[in-house]
Amino acid sequence: MADTADLSGDSVHEKSSDSSANSGSIFDDGETACPPSKARQKPAVRNDVLQVYQTGALTVVGFGGQDVPDEVCIASYREQLRKLLEDNTCSVLAFDCSGVKLMPSGMLGLLTTLRKQVDRIELYNPSEDIQQVLRLTNLLPMFEVKSITVAS
């Protein structure tokens, strides 16, 4: 059974696309993270592949509203997460999977690698399809699945 938590107040907030609001982001290095999907009509330069909502002992990372994390971006995800773990004290790494329908195999591999570097990985609001893949691959016990709501 999944845990339910309420993340209200400013404990979880979405990174704005306004450059003045990005001053706290650790991923604003101006590099091209990965090519945008033509179907999504995103800008040519993306430095918001992963969005960090909160850092500290519990660090929450999201996929910027993508329904499927881009398999091409796995190397960028790996590098961003390596830098995140290097620059911050993080014992629990949480991934906000809200809106994510499928998880590419490369991302599953990255999650299992990251699991060895932190005390716990939590997956917030993973779809039934993601949970089924985790069950079929026997990876589900490696992660804590939680249903959360974000107060407006």
Backbone as a chain_set.jsonl record, in Angstrom:
{"seq": "MADTADLSGDSVHEKSSDSSANSGSIFDDGETACPPSKARQKPAVRNDVLQVYQTGALTVVGFGGQDVPDEVCIASYREQLRKLLEDNTCSVLAFDCSGVKLMPSGMLGLLTTLRKQVDRIELYNPSEDIQQVLRLTNLLPMFEVKSITVAS", "coords": {"N": [[0.841, -1.182, 0.0], [0.547, 2.246, -0.764], [2.106, 5.103, 0.705], [0.65, 8.154, 1.918], [1.117, 11.56, 1.643], [1.039, 15.026, 2.5], [2.174, 17.706, 0.862], [2.577, 20.799, 1.614], [2.561, 24.414, 1.685], [5.737, 25.983, 1.372], [7.373, 23.826, 1.013], [7.542, 22.207, -1.205], [8.016, 23.356, -4.37], [7.476, 24.567, -7.663], [9.917, 25.106, -10.138], [10.299, 28.17, -11.68], [10.085, 29.4, -15.071], [11.041, 31.886, -15.447], [13.978, 33.76, -15.527], [14.907, 35.233, -13.324], [13.797, 33.933, -11.194], [15.159, 31.62, -11.111], [17.49, 31.647, -9.686], [18.142, 30.067, -7.497], [18.446, 27.532, -8.452], [20.362, 24.625, -9.062], [21.045, 23.816, -11.555], [21.366, 25.701, -13.517], [23.353, 26.194, -15.652], [23.618, 26.958, -18.219], [24.181, 25.155, -20.226], [23.402, 23.04, -23.029], [21.107, 20.676, -22.378], [19.739, 18.453, -23.496], [18.405, 17.412, -26.656], [15.323, 18.945, -27.633], [12.024, 17.524, -27.782], [10.403, 17.273, -30.845], [7.663, 17.101, -31.034], [6.786, 18.268, -28.713], [7.463, 20.93, -28.921], [9.437, 22.503, -27.555], [11.857, 24.948, -26.342], [15.062, 25.314, -28.06], [17.349, 25.178, -26.439], [17.817, 23.562, -23.439], [17.936, 23.759, -20.039], [16.585, 22.78, -17.982], [16.032, 20.131, -17.573], [15.802, 18.282, -15.455], [14.001, 19.171, -12.602], [14.646, 20.678, -9.57], [12.923, 20.677, -6.674], [13.263, 20.89, -3.97], [15.972, 20.925, -1.716], [18.29, 19.259, 0.443], [18.343, 17.077, 3.297], [16.137, 15.588, 2.456], [15.619, 15.472, -0.833], [13.841, 16.627, -3.561], [13.049, 15.834, -6.82], [11.877, 16.601, -10.072], [10.427, 15.906, -13.338], [9.874, 18.002, -15.03], [7.265, 18.114, -16.102], [7.145, 16.319, -18.203], [5.704, 13.607, -19.965], [6.93, 11.224, -20.514], [10.105, 10.54, -19.514], [12.842, 11.556, -21.443], [14.685, 9.25, -23.257], [17.038, 9.891, -24.54], [18.082, 11.814, -22.921], [19.209, 10.653, -20.681], [21.956, 10.596, -19.994], [22.354, 13.29, -19.391], [20.594, 13.524, -17.231], [21.902, 11.813, -15.44], [24.343, 13.189, -15.025], [23.415, 15.632, -13.94], [22.191, 14.708, -11.598], [24.375, 13.531, -10.336], [25.898, 15.811, -9.788], [24.091, 17.131, -8.126], [23.99, 15.377, -5.889], [26.631, 15.518, -5.145], [26.949, 18.21, -4.424], [25.132, 18.648, -2.368], [23.882, 17.683, 0.855], [22.341, 14.789, 0.981], [20.145, 12.39, 1.955], [17.795, 11.158, 1.356], [16.41, 10.719, -1.711], [13.969, 11.891, -3.728], [11.685, 11.322, -6.353], [9.465, 13.115, -8.23], [6.972, 11.809, -9.872], [4.665, 12.659, -10.987], [2.395, 12.888, -13.573], [4.077, 11.508, -15.262], [4.035, 8.92, -17.477], [5.341, 6.639, -18.48], [8.433, 4.932, -17.862], [11.578, 4.999, -19.155], [13.902, 2.311, -19.871], [16.572, 2.996, -19.447], [16.336, 5.005, -17.55], [15.348, 3.563, -15.405], [17.596, 2.012, -14.857], [19.335, 4.057, -14.066], [18.047, 4.911, -11.729], [18.388, 2.638, -10.105], [21.149, 2.628, -9.829], [21.509, 5.064, -8.477], [20.272, 4.42, -6.107], [22.163, 3.099, -4.642], [23.695, 5.14, -3.704], [22.369, 6.745, -1.905], [20.406, 6.817, 1.155], [17.721, 6.206, 0.783], [15.305, 5.966, -1.839], [12.518, 7.635, -2.976], [9.471, 7.409, -4.751], [7.203, 9.553, -5.986], [3.828, 9.547, -6.672], [3.856, 7.596, -8.869], [2.773, 6.292, -12.012], [0.349, 3.676, -12.682], [1.358, 2.038, -14.678], [4.143, 2.445, -14.46], [4.542, 1.417, -11.883], [3.817, -1.227, -12.347], [5.833, -2.074, -14.124], [8.015, -1.845, -12.389], [7.324, -3.825, -10.561], [7.35, -6.143, -12.215], [10.033, -6.246, -12.936], [11.199, -6.747, -10.59], [12.135, -4.58, -9.113], [10.674, -2.977, -7.464], [10.846, -3.317, -4.57], [13.132, -1.817, -4.007], [12.486, 0.824, -3.828], [10.519, 3.425, -2.258], [7.186, 3.877, -2.651], [4.992, 6.542, -2.908], [1.927, 8.29, -2.514], [1.201, 11.567, -3.076], [-0.089, 14.833, -2.355], [-0.141, 18.114, -3.546], [-0.514, 21.091, -1.994], [-2.161, 23.998, -3.093]], "CA": [[0.0, 0.0, 0.0], [1.355, 3.446, -0.883], [1.944, 6.12, 1.728], [0.079, 9.396, 1.45], [1.648, 12.711, 2.348], [0.575, 16.319, 2.009], [3.266, 18.662, 0.77], [1.973, 22.117, 1.512], [3.449, 25.529, 1.966], [6.813, 26.135, 0.411], [8.275, 22.685, 1.053], [7.714, 21.767, -2.587], [7.571, 24.394, -5.288], [7.936, 24.339, -9.016], [10.868, 26.079, -10.633], [9.727, 29.043, -12.695], [10.914, 29.568, -16.253], [11.58, 33.228, -15.361], [15.368, 33.628, -15.131], [15.138, 35.799, -12.0], [13.346, 32.965, -10.197], [16.003, 30.443, -11.188], [18.766, 31.871, -9.037], [18.43, 29.018, -6.541], [18.574, 26.236, -9.099], [21.748, 24.203, -9.242], [21.226, 23.348, -12.917], [21.334, 26.819, -14.448], [24.714, 26.377, -16.113], [23.568, 27.424, -19.585], [24.52, 24.121, -21.194], [22.294, 22.344, -23.654], [20.972, 19.411, -21.655], [19.408, 17.422, -24.463], [17.562, 17.986, -27.7], [13.906, 18.92, -27.31], [11.156, 16.706, -28.619], [9.715, 18.11, -31.823], [6.235, 17.071, -30.761], [6.478, 19.113, -27.562], [7.746, 22.305, -29.284], [10.179, 23.165, -26.478], [12.979, 25.727, -26.863], [16.206, 24.516, -28.502], [18.27, 24.994, -25.335], [17.087, 23.159, -22.239], [18.724, 23.512, -18.855], [15.622, 22.446, -16.938], [15.646, 18.747, -17.821], [15.297, 17.87, -14.155], [13.721, 20.328, -11.767], [14.819, 20.419, -8.152], [11.924, 21.406, -5.913], [13.708, 21.066, -2.596], [17.227, 20.243, -1.439], [18.572, 19.006, 1.852], [18.319, 15.636, 3.583], [15.14, 15.106, 1.497], [15.716, 16.243, -2.069], [12.758, 16.247, -4.461], [13.382, 16.13, -8.212], [10.797, 16.325, -11.009], [10.784, 15.774, -14.749], [9.433, 19.159, -15.807], [5.981, 17.898, -16.758], [7.23, 15.381, -19.323], [4.94, 12.387, -19.713], [7.917, 10.144, -20.576], [11.463, 11.098, -19.527], [13.488, 11.3, -22.725], [15.788, 8.28, -23.199], [18.225, 10.576, -25.021], [18.569, 12.699, -21.864], [19.658, 9.896, -19.512], [23.298, 11.055, -19.629], [22.18, 14.585, -18.733], [20.009, 13.244, -15.912], [22.959, 11.227, -14.608], [25.283, 14.246, -14.669], [22.738, 16.57, -13.044], [21.994, 14.056, -10.301], [25.698, 13.401, -9.732], [26.234, 17.138, -9.25], [23.167, 17.371, -7.012], [24.434, 14.598, -4.731], [27.954, 16.011, -4.778], [26.848, 19.552, -3.854], [24.144, 18.723, -1.289], [23.765, 16.554, 1.759], [21.064, 14.182, 0.614], [20.029, 10.989, 2.35], [16.597, 10.664, 0.692], [16.208, 11.315, -3.022], [12.598, 11.618, -4.156], [11.355, 11.696, -7.725], [8.06, 13.425, -8.44], [6.585, 11.17, -11.134], [3.34, 13.151, -11.376], [2.267, 13.12, -15.011], [4.955, 10.619, -16.024], [3.275, 7.707, -17.782], [6.259, 5.52, -18.698], [9.817, 5.152, -17.441], [12.466, 4.252, -20.046], [14.78, 1.371, -19.19], [17.77, 3.711, -19.015], [16.011, 5.722, -16.313], [15.279, 2.539, -14.351], [18.985, 1.704, -14.529], [19.872, 5.19, -13.322], [17.455, 4.867, -10.379], [19.018, 1.567, -9.317], [22.5, 3.1, -9.515], [21.384, 6.107, -7.459], [19.847, 3.794, -4.858], [23.373, 2.716, -3.927], [24.373, 6.348, -3.247], [21.566, 7.416, -0.881], [19.75, 5.887, 2.074], [16.392, 5.805, 0.312], [14.71, 6.665, -2.981], [11.058, 7.643, -2.949], [8.813, 7.748, -6.009], [5.925, 10.193, -5.698], [2.758, 9.446, -7.672], [4.157, 6.885, -10.116], [1.587, 5.743, -12.678], [0.177, 2.218, -12.545], [2.273, 1.403, -15.63], [5.482, 2.467, -13.87], [4.541, 0.472, -10.769], [3.781, -2.58, -12.901], [7.18, -2.365, -14.633], [8.866, -2.06, -11.211], [6.987, -5.152, -10.017], [7.803, -7.177, -13.148], [11.493, -6.29, -12.946], [11.603, -6.961, -9.183], [12.789, -3.379, -8.602], [9.786, -2.26, -6.559], [11.325, -3.257, -3.181], [14.241, -0.87, -3.861], [11.971, 2.185, -3.742], [9.298, 3.663, -1.502], [6.18, 4.505, -3.492], [4.11, 7.372, -2.1], [0.957, 9.18, -3.163], [1.252, 12.87, -2.414], [-0.856, 15.932, -2.923], [0.529, 19.391, -3.35], [-1.486, 22.143, -1.711], [-1.944, 25.195, -3.926]], "C": [[0.884, 1.241, 0.0], [1.069, 4.396, 0.269], [1.318, 7.345, 1.103], [0.633, 10.521, 2.294], [1.089, 13.967, 1.727], [1.756, 17.262, 2.017], [2.669, 20.033, 0.554], [2.99, 23.19, 1.835], [4.539, 25.602, 0.925], [7.774, 24.956, 0.416], [8.5, 22.081, -0.322], [7.173, 22.869, -3.471], [8.197, 24.165, -6.64], [8.852, 25.465, -9.438], [10.226, 26.87, -11.764], [10.654, 29.123, -13.894], [11.507, 30.969, -16.301], [13.002, 33.157, -14.823], [15.646, 34.217, -13.76], [14.728, 34.837, -10.91], [14.238, 31.734, -10.161], [17.302, 30.565, -10.404], [19.128, 30.78, -8.045], [18.633, 27.658, -7.168], [20.036, 25.872, -9.28], [22.032, 23.778, -10.677], [21.206, 24.469, -13.939], [22.741, 27.139, -14.938], [24.772, 26.798, -17.576], [23.911, 26.383, -20.629], [23.264, 23.54, -21.816], [22.21, 20.961, -23.032], [20.673, 18.268, -22.601], [18.518, 18.038, -25.519], [16.094, 17.905, -27.319], [13.143, 17.997, -28.248], [10.42, 17.63, -29.585], [8.219, 18.173, -31.532], [5.852, 18.013, -29.62], [6.745, 20.584, -27.824], [8.4, 23.077, -28.145], [11.296, 24.001, -27.102], [14.173, 24.835, -27.197], [17.201, 24.263, -27.383], [17.459, 24.686, -24.082], [18.066, 22.96, -21.101], [17.791, 23.238, -17.681], [15.147, 21.008, -17.093], [15.084, 18.144, -16.552], [15.084, 19.13, -13.339], [13.851, 19.926, -10.312], [13.841, 21.302, -7.403], [12.406, 21.729, -4.51], [15.026, 20.323, -2.439], [17.445, 20.146, 0.056], [18.595, 17.506, 2.052], [17.309, 14.931, 2.684], [15.231, 16.012, 0.287], [14.677, 15.717, -3.038], [13.084, 16.758, -5.863], [12.188, 15.767, -9.084], [11.294, 16.323, -12.443], [10.22, 16.898, -15.614], [8.162, 18.939, -16.596], [6.029, 16.975, -17.955], [6.423, 14.133, -18.997], [5.821, 11.149, -19.783], [9.293, 10.799, -20.55], [12.194, 10.637, -20.785], [14.696, 10.383, -22.563], [17.104, 8.924, -23.632], [18.873, 11.4, -23.909], [19.143, 11.964, -20.657], [21.051, 10.348, -19.073], [23.229, 12.409, -18.925], [21.579, 14.41, -17.35], [21.094, 12.758, -14.961], [23.916, 12.316, -14.128], [24.648, 15.242, -13.699], [22.557, 15.972, -11.654], [23.323, 13.826, -9.589], [26.104, 14.712, -9.073], [25.347, 17.463, -8.044], [23.641, 16.642, -5.753], [25.801, 15.067, -4.234], [27.864, 17.33, -4.009], [25.927, 19.657, -2.65], [24.214, 17.484, -0.405], [22.381, 15.968, 1.536], [21.061, 12.729, 1.046], [18.813, 10.339, 1.706], [16.424, 11.439, -0.608], [14.825, 10.902, -3.503], [12.398, 12.108, -5.583], [9.858, 11.905, -7.824], [7.697, 12.909, -9.826], [5.194, 11.61, -11.584], [3.328, 13.462, -12.863], [3.142, 12.224, -15.872], [4.226, 9.296, -16.228], [4.166, 6.478, -17.884], [7.664, 5.91, -18.271], [10.718, 4.336, -18.366], [13.424, 3.368, -19.25], [16.058, 2.036, -18.696], [17.545, 4.476, -17.722], [15.898, 4.747, -15.151], [16.688, 2.147, -13.901], [19.627, 2.811, -13.711], [19.334, 5.194, -11.893], [18.11, 3.792, -9.517], [20.458, 1.935, -8.948], [22.461, 4.136, -8.397], [21.019, 5.52, -6.099], [21.045, 3.396, -4.004], [24.078, 3.919, -3.298], [23.629, 7.105, -2.156], [20.918, 6.367, 0.01], [18.446, 5.342, 1.511], [16.018, 6.617, -0.927], [13.207, 6.505, -2.879], [10.554, 8.038, -4.327], [7.437, 8.286, -5.668], [4.997, 10.068, -6.897], [3.16, 8.731, -8.965], [2.877, 6.297, -10.704], [1.505, 4.239, -12.424], [1.126, 1.475, -13.486], [3.696, 1.358, -15.074], [5.566, 1.452, -12.728], [4.55, -0.97, -11.267], [5.162, -2.984, -13.433], [8.123, -2.636, -13.461], [8.597, -3.418, -10.572], [7.541, -6.261, -10.896], [9.321, -7.336, -13.174], [12.07, -6.533, -11.552], [12.383, -5.789, -8.606], [11.948, -2.654, -7.552], [10.294, -2.224, -5.119], [12.472, -2.269, -2.947], [13.774, 0.551, -3.574], [10.76, 2.246, -2.826], [8.35, 4.439, -2.403], [5.22, 5.26, -2.581], [3.155, 8.155, -2.992], [0.969, 10.48, -2.373], [0.291, 13.829, -3.091], [-0.099, 17.202, -2.611], [-0.536, 20.447, -3.161], [-1.152, 23.373, -2.54], [-1.63, 26.398, -3.1]], "O": [[1.887, 1.273, 0.713], [-0.06, 4.486, 0.751], [1.435, 7.56, -0.104], [0.621, 10.448, 3.523], [0.708, 13.973, 0.557], [2.286, 17.582, 3.082], [2.298, 20.388, -0.565], [4.128, 22.905, 2.209], [4.313, 25.323, -0.253], [8.879, 25.062, -0.117], [9.555, 21.497, -0.572], [6.017, 23.271, -3.344], [9.304, 23.639, -6.752], [8.603, 26.633, -9.138], [9.673, 26.289, -12.698], [11.864, 28.938, -13.763], [12.393, 31.226, -17.116], [13.228, 32.56, -13.77], [16.554, 33.742, -13.078], [15.257, 34.908, -9.801], [14.092, 30.89, -9.276], [18.136, 29.661, -10.459], [20.31, 30.576, -7.77], [18.968, 26.708, -6.462], [20.855, 26.727, -9.617], [23.165, 23.411, -10.987], [21.041, 24.203, -15.129], [23.263, 28.222, -14.676], [25.86, 26.977, -18.121], [23.931, 26.699, -21.818], [22.194, 23.547, -21.207], [23.141, 20.164, -23.15], [21.3, 17.213, -22.511], [17.93, 19.094, -25.288], [15.658, 16.908, -26.743], [13.577, 17.731, -29.369], [9.875, 18.654, -29.175], [7.584, 19.202, -31.766], [4.723, 18.499, -29.568], [6.306, 21.428, -27.042], [7.966, 24.179, -27.809], [11.649, 23.79, -28.262], [14.284, 23.725, -26.677], [17.848, 23.215, -27.377], [16.549, 25.426, -23.709], [18.937, 22.093, -21.177], [18.161, 23.439, -16.524], [13.997, 20.695, -16.784], [14.002, 17.556, -16.569], [15.9, 20.051, -13.384], [13.242, 18.952, -9.87], [13.914, 22.528, -7.481], [11.998, 22.733, -3.927], [15.187, 19.22, -2.962], [16.836, 20.883, 0.832], [18.834, 16.746, 1.113], [17.562, 13.826, 2.203], [14.945, 17.206, 0.384], [14.623, 14.519, -3.314], [13.354, 17.942, -6.067], [11.552, 14.737, -8.862], [12.435, 16.691, -12.723], [10.107, 16.735, -16.829], [7.996, 19.527, -17.666], [5.032, 16.855, -18.668], [6.459, 13.654, -17.864], [5.499, 10.127, -19.177], [9.627, 11.544, -21.47], [12.159, 9.458, -21.136], [15.624, 10.7, -21.819], [18.169, 8.544, -23.145], [20.077, 11.655, -23.947], [19.532, 12.613, -19.686], [21.296, 10.469, -17.873], [23.965, 12.647, -17.967], [22.001, 15.069, -16.399], [21.197, 13.223, -13.826], [24.261, 12.359, -12.947], [25.289, 15.65, -12.731], [22.748, 16.657, -10.649], [23.388, 13.915, -8.363], [26.592, 14.726, -7.942], [25.825, 18.014, -7.053], [23.685, 17.232, -4.673], [26.085, 15.013, -3.037], [28.613, 17.547, -3.056], [25.943, 20.68, -1.966], [24.556, 16.392, -0.857], [21.372, 16.589, 1.87], [21.867, 11.928, 0.572], [18.782, 9.122, 1.522], [16.305, 12.664, -0.602], [14.542, 9.715, -3.667], [12.883, 13.174, -5.964], [9.072, 10.999, -7.544], [8.073, 13.505, -10.835], [4.609, 10.992, -12.473], [4.167, 14.22, -13.35], [2.97, 12.183, -17.09], [3.846, 8.633, -15.262], [3.792, 5.398, -17.427], [8.035, 7.083, -18.318], [10.639, 3.107, -18.369], [13.718, 3.651, -18.088], [16.573, 1.678, -17.637], [18.448, 4.587, -16.893], [16.306, 5.063, -14.033], [16.939, 1.971, -12.709], [20.377, 2.541, -12.773], [20.082, 5.451, -10.949], [18.36, 4.011, -8.332], [20.928, 1.586, -7.866], [23.28, 4.096, -7.478], [21.408, 6.056, -5.062], [20.949, 3.36, -2.777], [24.959, 3.748, -2.455], [24.19, 8.013, -1.542], [20.881, 5.184, -0.328], [18.101, 4.179, 1.723], [16.365, 7.792, -1.048], [12.688, 5.4, -2.717], [11.138, 8.895, -4.99], [6.599, 7.567, -5.124], [5.358, 10.447, -8.011], [2.838, 9.211, -10.052], [1.998, 5.854, -9.964], [2.479, 3.616, -12.002], [1.64, 0.41, -13.141], [4.378, 0.342, -15.203], [6.545, 0.715, -12.618], [5.208, -1.831, -10.683], [5.605, -4.111, -13.213], [8.941, -3.553, -13.527], [9.518, -4.084, -10.1], [8.136, -7.214, -10.394], [9.832, -8.431, -13.407], [13.287, -6.524, -11.366], [13.204, -5.975, -7.708], [12.466, -1.804, -6.827], [10.186, -1.177, -4.481], [12.753, -1.918, -1.801], [14.559, 1.388, -3.13], [10.059, 1.252, -2.638], [8.677, 5.532, -2.863], [4.699, 4.707, -1.612], [3.521, 8.617, -4.072], [0.773, 10.489, -1.158], [-0.086, 13.649, -4.249], [0.504, 17.344, -1.547], [-1.361, 20.679, -4.044], [0.015, 23.741, -2.669], [-1.421, 27.483, -3.643]]}, "num_chains": 1, "name": "protein.A"}
